[in-house]
């Protein structure tokens, strides 16, 4: 913006960081303004106002130096599939990323470092003329497994705090936990002396090497009724207890191969996987009072003499 009185015409010339002058604008007297959208950070711009009343450059009337600086861009990086996880992800999740208030037409990049030793420099894209960039529904692939830390850069300037993220795969199998589960007989003098109960069944999770919290849902047989158990899988805790225990059967008649099933499903960020992490096919036999055998036909046998 400039203003002149007296001269019948003026010109504004500009030089960039000490370079040669080029014509910026030519106007008449009074108040005038022109948008200089091409100004970029780290450059210095010298604007000079000249008298142009006679059709040639005359005396310099005024000058002004402009130095542009980048304003910090606003940046968001979140899990679109499981928002509760923040910047953590399960393989197959989609992430959403956005930048606003940044410089126009510059690269948006992140330098990732994995605890596994891998380093990756990733270019997400380039800002629009208004300084924005929006990306969504970008799948998190299995090649991203691990714990990562990264720094976003917008136009080469570090933007926002360091990002800490963990990418995991849903566990697909379990194994019996340490120690054999304990069984307890149906009470003496109880009108249903056959059978017994069991408690303290624990399971380890195969390949659990992460810190994202999980929950376990148990479906009993085909009734689709859920029982939830709090689970801490990952880090130093990679096992969980069967949330249904104690359970068992007490009857007033001998039990011969009395079956029931239970399936465990893993939930992360409020979403449960469609495939069971484990299914137990229990068979209980009790042909004498307060005793019997409970087996899961895969890997657990419990005897109460």
N, C-alpha and C positions, 0 to 999 in steps of 0.2 A: 504494500500500500504506500502511495506517495501523494504529495500535494504540492502544487506550484501555483504561483500568481505572478503576473508580469510577463513572462515569456508566452508567446502564442503557441508554442509547441515544445515538447520535451521528449527526450529519449532516455530509456533505462538500459544500461549495459551491465553484463555480469561476467565475472571471471571466477573460475573454480580452482581453489587451492593454489592461487598465484599464477594461473595460466592466462592465456590470451583472452581479451574481452570479446564477447559476442552480444549481439543485440537481443535484448529481452522483450522490450515493448516500446511503442511510439504512440504518444497521446497528445491531446491538447491540454490547456491549463485546467486547474481545479483538482478535485480529489479523484484518484484513480486506483484501481487494484486489479491484479492478475494472479490467478492461482499458479504456483510453481510446484506442481505435483511430482516433479522429477528430483527434488532435493532428497539427498540420502545422508544417512548418518556417517560420521567420521570425515566428511568433506567440509571445507570452509568456502563460503560464497561471498564475494565482494560485489555489491550492487552500487552503481554510480548513476546519478541523475544529471543529464546534460541539457543545456539550453539548445533547442533546435529550431529557434524562431526563423532563421534565415535559410532553412533547408540544409544546413550543414552543422556539424557538431560545433557547439560553442563552448562556453565556460561550464565547468563542473559546478553544479548547484548544491549537491549533497552526496553523501555516500553512507553505506551501512553494511556491516559484516554480519552474516548469518552462519552459525554453526549448528548443524542438526545433531540431535542425540536420539537414540532409540529409547522409547518408553517400554518398560517391561511388558512383555506379552502375557496374557492370561492363558493358562494351559490346563487341560483336563484329560486324564487317562484313567479309564475305569473298566470294570468287567460288566459288559452289557447283559450277559446271560445270567450271572449270579451277582447282582450288585452288592450284596452283603459282604462279598469277599474283597471289595475295594480293588486293589491292583494285583490280586492273586487270581490264578486261573486253573481250571481243569482242562485237559486236552479236549478240544472240540468247542470250548467256549468262544464267544465273540467279544472283541474289545471295541470300545468307542474312544475316539481321540478327537480333541478339538483345540484350536488355537484361535484367540481373538486379540485384537489390539496390537498385532505385530507389524513389522515393516512389510511393504508389499513385495511380492514376487521373490521371496527368499526361501532357501531350503530349510526344511524342518527335519532335524535328525536326532538320533539318540545313539550314544555310545554305551553298549551293554557289556558287562563283565559277569561271567558265571563263576560260581564257586568251583565248578568243574574245570576251570582254567580257560574256557572258551571266551574270546572277545569278538564282538560283532558291532559293526557300525552300520546303522540302518537309516535310510532316508525315507521318511513317511510321505513326503510330497513337498509342494511349494505353496506358499501363501498366495491368496487371491489379491487383487488390487486393493481391497479393503483391509488387508492384513490378517485374514482369517483362513483357516484350514479345518475341514471337518471330515473325518473318516469314521466309518462304522462297519460292523459285521465283517470284521477281518478275522478269519479263524486262527486259533492258537494251535499250532501243529505239534506233533510228538517230538520234533527236533528241538523244541523249546524247553524240554523237561529240565528242571533244576531250579536253583535259587539264583536270582539275578539282581544286580544293582546297575542303575543307569542314570545318565544325565542327558536331559533334553537340551537341544540347541536350536534357536530360531535365528536364522541369519548369522550363524556363527557365534551368537551370544548365549551363554548358559542361561537357561530359563527354568525357574522353579527349583524346588529342592530335588535332591537325588531320589530316584524311584527305587523302591525295594519291591521285588515281585517274586513269586514262587509259582511254578507251573508243574502240576502233578498229573498223573494218570490215575483213574479210579482203580483201586485194588480189585483183583479178580479172583483171589483165592485166600483161604485161611488154613490154619493147622491147629491141632489141639494145643492149648497153652500148657505151661509147665505145671506139673502136679496133677494127679488124678482127681477128678471130681469126687466129692463125698456123697454117699447115699445114706439115707436114714429110714429105718423101718416104720411101717404104720404102727401107731401106739399099741402097747399091750392092752388087753381087755377092750380093744376097740371093736365095735360090731362089724367092721370091715377089715379083717386081718390080712387079707392077701394084697400083695403089691408093696410099694415103697416110694419114697420121694428122693429127689436129688437136688443138690445145690452146689455152687462154686464151680460152674463150668466156664472155663476161659478159653479164648481163641486168640492166637496170634495172627497178624495180617501179613501175608506174603509181600515183600517188597516195600514195606512201610518205611519210608525215609523222607518224611516231610512234616511240616508243623501246622498245616491248615487243619482246623478242627473238623471232625466228622460226627455224624450220628448214625445209629443203626436202627432200622425198622425191622420188626419180626412179623411175618405173616404166618398164622397158625393154620395149617391145612389149607382149605379153600375158602375160609370164611372172610378173608380179606380184612380182618380186624388188625389194626396196627398196634404194636406195643413199642414205645420208643425208649431207647436207652442212651444215656449220655456217653459219648465215646471220646477218648483222647488218644488219637492214633498219630504216630509220628514222633520225632525227637527221641526221648528216652522211653516213651510209652507207645508201644506198637501192638497193644492187645486190648481186648474188651471182654467183659463178662456177659454171659447170656442174660438179657434183661428179664427173661421170663422166670428164671429160677427163684425160689425152689418150685419144682413141678414134679408130678408123678401121678400114680393111680393107687387108690386103696379100694378094695372091693370085698364083698362077702362070698366070693366064689373064686376058684383058681383062674388065673389069667394065662392064656395060651397065645403067644405072639400077638399081643394087642398093639396095633400100630398107631402112630400119629406122626405128622410131619411139621417142620418149621423151616422157613426160609429167611435168610438175612439179606437185607438190601442196604447199600451204603448211600447215605445222604450227605451232600456237600452244598453249603450255601442255600439250604432249603429245597434242593432238588434231589430226588432219589433216582438212582440208576435203575434202568429197566431190567437188568440182569442180576440175578441173585449172586451174592458173593459166596454164599454157602447154603446148601439145603441139607438138613438132617432128616433121615428117615428112621425114626425111633421105633423099636420093637421091644415091648416089655413082656416078660414071662415071670409068673409067680405061681408055683404049684404047691408051696407050703407057706404057713403063716409067717408074716413079717420078713419075708426073704424073696429073693428073685434076681433076675438079671435084666438090665436095660442096655440095649445096644443101639448104636448108630451104625448102619451097615457100611459106613466108610472107615471110621477110625477111632471110635470110642466104645468101650465096654465098661459097665459099672455093675459090680456084684455086691449084693447084700446077703450074707450067709444066714 
